[in-house]
Amino acid sequence: MEAEEIKLNKSYKMNQSVKLNTNTMDLLLDQTECPVARMRLFSDGINQNTRLFTPEEVIGDRACIACGNCVDACPVVRDKYRFVFAQNQRTSMALENMVGVECRRCYKCVMVCPQV
């Protein structure tokens, strides 16, 4: 059912793909590591090739544009490093390496990522 059909029928039930994505999102957010790269792949991201449809393990910084927003927003990075200037350290992969299991699950990195 398309979004317009849902509005016309006033039916707001989730279709199967949305349920699958919601379940996937719950799995991604329940992990202890920094979630921004996983959430970016879960969303539309840059294009169809970078979307995540299953709860598989995601590594690296696919589709990261290295804007550094996630690094700037992270309270763990702010407490440990104050500010990260090196451009190669301003990616979601670098954030995951810096934060590791110390992630507080505040999801600020997800909220500021332009690719999510």
C-alpha positions in Angstrom: 0.0 0.0 0.0 1.4 3.4 -1.0 1.4 6.3 1.5 -1.4 8.1 -0.5 -3.6 5.0 -0.3 -3.1 4.7 3.4 -4.2 8.3 3.9 -7.3 7.8 1.7 -8.3 4.7 3.5 -7.4 6.2 6.8 -5.6 3.0 7.6 -2.4 3.4 9.5 -1.4 -0.2 9.9 2.3 -1.0 9.3 3.0 -3.0 6.2 5.3 -6.0 6.4 8.4 -4.2 5.3 8.0 -1.5 7.9 7.6 -4.2 10.6 10.8 -5.8 9.4 12.6 -2.5 9.5 11.2 -1.7 13.0 12.5 -5.1 14.2 15.8 -4.4 12.6 16.0 -1.0 14.1 15.3 -2.4 17.6 18.2 -4.9 17.1 20.6 -2.2 16.0 19.7 0.2 18.8 20.1 -2.5 21.4 23.8 -3.1 20.7 26.4 -1.5 22.9 28.5 0.0 20.1 27.9 3.4 18.5 24.8 3.1 16.2 25.2 5.9 13.7 26.7 3.8 10.8 24.1 1.1 11.3 21.3 3.5 11.4 22.6 5.3 8.3 22.5 2.0 6.4 19.1 1.3 7.7 17.8 4.6 6.3 17.8 5.7 2.7 21.4 6.9 3.0 23.1 8.0 -0.2 21.4 5.5 -2.5 19.6 2.2 -2.7 22.9 0.3 -2.6 23.7 1.4 1.0 20.4 0.3 2.6 20.3 -2.4 5.3 17.4 -4.7 5.1 18.5 -7.4 7.5 20.0 -7.3 11.0 23.4 -8.4 9.7 26.7 -7.2 11.2 27.6 -3.8 9.7 31.2 -2.6 9.8 33.1 0.3 8.2 31.8 3.6 7.1 29.8 2.9 4.0 28.1 6.1 2.7 29.7 8.2 5.4 30.4 11.7 4.0 32.9 12.5 6.8 31.0 15.6 7.9 32.0 15.0 11.6 28.5 15.8 12.9 28.3 12.5 14.8 31.8 13.0 16.3 30.8 16.6 17.4 27.5 15.4 19.0 28.9 12.4 20.9 29.2 13.1 24.7 31.7 10.3 25.1 34.1 11.9 22.6 33.5 15.3 24.2 34.5 14.0 27.6 37.5 12.0 26.4 39.0 14.1 23.6 37.3 17.5 23.9 37.3 18.0 20.1 38.7 16.0 17.1 40.3 18.1 14.4 41.8 15.5 12.1 39.4 15.0 9.1 40.2 11.3 8.9 39.0 11.0 12.5 35.6 12.6 11.8 33.8 9.6 10.3 31.3 7.2 11.8 33.9 4.4 11.7 36.4 6.6 13.6 33.6 7.4 16.1 32.9 3.7 16.6 36.6 3.1 17.3 36.9 6.0 19.7 33.7 5.3 21.7 33.5 1.5 21.5 31.5 -0.1 24.3 31.4 3.2 26.2 28.5 4.4 24.1 25.8 5.9 26.3 23.0 5.1 23.8 21.9 8.8 23.7 21.6 8.4 19.9 22.8 12.0 19.3 25.0 10.7 16.6 22.0 9.3 14.8 20.0 12.5 15.1 22.7 14.7 13.6 23.8 12.4 10.7 22.6 13.9 7.4 22.6 10.5 5.9 20.1 9.0 8.3 
